[in-house]
Every structure is written in C-alpha cells, then in structure tokens.
Amino acid sequence: MCDQTFLAITFGPCDSCSENPVGRQSRLDGRSQRATKNICSCCSPFCPFPMACQGLASGETLKSLKAESETLRKKLEEERKKLHDVELEKVAEKAEALGELNMKTRRTLKGHGNKVLCMDWCKDKRRIVSSSQDGKVIVWDAFTTNKEHAVTMPTTWVMACAYAPSGCAIACGGLDNKCSVYPLSLDKDENLAAKKKSVAMHTNYLSGCTFTNSDMQILTSSGDGTSALWDVESGQLLQSFHGHSADVLTLDLAPSETGNTFVSGGSDKKANVWDLRSGQNVQSFDTHDSDINCVKYYPSGDAFASASDDSTCRLFDLRADREVSIYSKDSIMFGAASVDFSLSGRLLFAGYNDYTINVWDVLKGTRVAILFGHENRVSSLRVSPDGTAFCSGSWDNTLRVRQEGRGVVRELKQGGTTPYLKNIFLFN
Amino acid sequence: MARDMSDIDILKMELEQLKKEVSTPREPVSKTSKDTMDWCEAASGTDLLITGVPDDKNPYKPEKGGWKNIMLYLHRNTWQTYCSYVSLFTGLKRLKLERKNRRDIH
C-alpha cells in the first residue's frame, strides 16, 4: 500500500500500487513530493517511466465522482419533492385525538449485575430475554418475574439478543464478533453453555441480531459495516449486505405479510432497505443528523421509524420514498436509543438517554406522554407480541414492564414528596 | 469492511447506489399517508396499549388488598388528608387576618 504522503491521501493509490502491492514502507522519498508524478515513494523503484499527466487524472476521478454523486443526489431530492404534496399531520387532522394515556409499571425485573443492553420478547408473549454488559443473558418470565434461564457469555458487552420464533432458542452476541445460538431446554440444571453454537463470524462487534421467520436463519448486523444472513445449522453465510460506510448499529425485519426485506441503520446517518434474496440495497434515507441507533418497521410494513443521537425520531414512508414525519421537541436534548410501535401503529414509544420514555402520536406528530422511572438511560424498548404491554431495559440494571392502566391518579415515579402533592390536585 | 475501504471506493459504492435509486417507483405522500392512516384506524380498536386491558383478562393485574397496596393507600390517604387540612387551615387564617385588617382600616 502507498505510504501516507499528502499526495497519496488526496489522489488515492497510485496505479503501480494497485497492481503490485508492496509492503508498507514509510520512506519519504524526495521524488514523491513532485506533483506531476503519480507514483508514491515506495513504487518509484518499480516504475521506470513516471507518467506526468496521470497525477491529475487520479485527482480528477475523486472530484468527478464527488460531483457526479452530488448531481445525482440533487436529482433524487427533486424527484422525491415532486411527490411531497401534503404533510402527514394534515392528513391526520381527521383522525380521532388520543385520550389521556396512563402507563403504569407492572413488573420490575431485577437481577442483572450491570447495564441492560438489549432485550427481546418471545412469541408466547410471556418470556423476555435480556443481555447485559457483564456478559449475562437471562430469560425471564414476565408474569411472575422469575428467571428461567441464565447464560454467561465469554464476552462482555452483549449488545444483541434475540428469541427464536419457536421459543426454543436464543441468540446473542457482542464484542466477541460472533452470534451464538443457545437451545433452551426445559431441564433447569442443564448447562446451556455446553450446547452453544457459533453461527455468525464478523470482523467487528455484533450490534444486532434477529431470527427470520424460522429458527433456521439469523440476520446479523455488525460494526464492520455489513449485515449478513446465516444458516443456523451449518453456520454458513447465505447472503451478505454491503452498503453502509460505517458501523451498522441496528436492523429490523419486515413484518411477514409484506415480504423479504429488512431495514438497517448505521453510524453513517443512513437507513438502508435491503432485499433479503438478492442482497441489493433497495432504498436509502439519509436525513438524520447523527448516528441512527434503532430502526423499527411500522406494523403494516409500508413505513419505518428510526431513533437517532440527534434526539429526533423520524418516520420514513417506503412507498413515497421519503421522510414524512419528525418526532422531536426543543426540550429533548438527549439522543434516542430505541423505538417501537404499538400494535396499531398509532403510538411510538421511544427511549432516550435522559432516562425517560416519550410516547408519540405517530399520525399527529405530537408527544402524548413522558414516562419516568428508570435511573439511567433507556437502552432498549420492545412492545410485546400481543400488544398488551411493553418492556424497557435500562443502564440502571433493571427492566420494566408497563401497561396502560386504569385510574384517575397519574403516577409520576420520580421519587420524593412531589408526586403525592400532585395527587391532591389531580384526585377527584 | 467499510472501515478498510478507501474514500474512493466508498464514493463509488454510493454513486452506484444513487444511480439505482433515482429510478425507483414512487407514490405521492397524500396517497401513502392516507393508506397508513386508514390501516391505523382499522387496527386501533384492538390496540391494548391505547384502550387498556380489562382486569379479568390482564395477566399483569395488580393484586387488590395485598398488604403493600393497603399500606400505600393508607399512607397516600393520610398525607392527602393532612395536606388538605393544612391548606384549609391556612386559608381560613388568611381570611380572618383580612377581615381584621379591613375592620382596622375602616
């Protein structure tokens, strides 16, 4: 590879380097300073005929590429603008206003020794798997708060965990760069770690994993900028998805009725929609101002929401190919780490780094409620498969299962005496 | 792998992608938002996070009459009654003072 002279950085590798790769030599030869040559210092012994004009040509390529991509981007923006004839909020004015929401914490799952990084519900609407920074992955029964299984991973920072659709296995991974699948057995004394199967192999940390419609395939996303589809049984790579220019932080599979696509979001501020079969990037959205921490499909499959470090959540419509709504407030200054829709898609729950959960009205774009209770940032949030409750995992080592509660008094769990004083005025 | 790619390769990748995207079919926002809204309205009747779950079908139903709940209820109620008495008392005192002041002035 070329040495890192100014020329090499600006104009890219010289022609000789790409043909005859040489080991790294940091000789700063006097010859490399001349602008007319296109060969770096380590190539000069191999190229007897310095080509004076080609230095300009390689510089041109970079500039021309940039210019071309700019024009294409502008054209894309124009095409998208043409179809932006009305705002979602305007269309939603006809919709009924939501009544007052009263979310109550029904269960607090305590047992993790460190920050809870990720959680997932089982399809039986009852079990939850959660993973934490200390390497522990615990399977809970949300109704009784019992811990059913606990696995200690050989790595810390288990950033992704998923429950298999059948409920018989869990997948998790993190800094170990791979995704491990553990079959869950009914026998509580059995050592789960013994039956572990390593499925995915990435070159950087695993940021997200999810099973596809069956137990047999896993979709993973990684800090190396790629997502991949793996076969669980053989551990083989079935399809890989390249397109992000930075870490891929999150992914979500489309709801089964609509087909074989998934959306991924990354540190390059882009959210890409991929086709599972062909590996092609079908659509791309880059209106966020910072890393996208979480993406979730709308229940109908025609849109998706994203949560980002720029403290906004946005709704992107796939058929109109543009962003249709932003959920933000000036008072919210902390990034959003996680989002999920309620079953009908009317409510958007978003967990933020300022320890709160904001509930947004998807259609009208307004905030419906703020939920307090966690003592550290909310790292993950999922609505249960039947929509009766949602669970939020936080860096305060707990998970909270919340539900829409009946009752006149609103519980603002911030601690101290103020909630009781407020109750006097609200109580009727 | 994205980290190992040079800037030129990243640009080339983005350019390829943009070329594909310019030609994707799109629908106007008025139509798609209306469809989204209709879908949402149709499903909102079954959304338990909006309507709430009736107690008899709620697996998370808080138990009534557990000793924790009784203590919480009593605690909350005594504090509330105390506060309401305090506010009543201070209100009455203020009224008395005002009446006294008015009598003194006149």
Interface residues (C-beta under 8 A of the other chain):
Chain A: G12 P13 T61 L62 L65 K66 E68 S69 L72 R73 K75 L76 E79 R80 L83 H84 D85 V86 E87 L88 V91 A92 K94 A95 E96 L98 G99 L101 R106 R107 R126 A142 F143 T203 N204 D224 G225 T226 H242 G243 H244 S245 A246 D247 D268 Q280 N281 V282 Q283 S284 Y298 P299 S300 D302 A303 D317 R319 A320 D321 R322 V324 S342 L343 S344 G345 R346 L347 V362 L363 V383 D386 G387 T388 A389 F390 V401 Q403 E404 G405 R406 Y420 L421 N423 I424 F427
Chain B: M1 A2 R3 M5 S6 D7 I8 I10 L11 K12 M13 E14 L15 Q17 L18 K19 K20 E21 V22 T24 R26 E27 P28 V29 S30 K31 T32 S33 K34 D35 T36 M37 W39 C40 E41 A43 S44 T46 D47 L48 L49 I50 T51 G52 V53 D55 N58 P59 Y60 P62 R76 W79 Q80 C83 S84
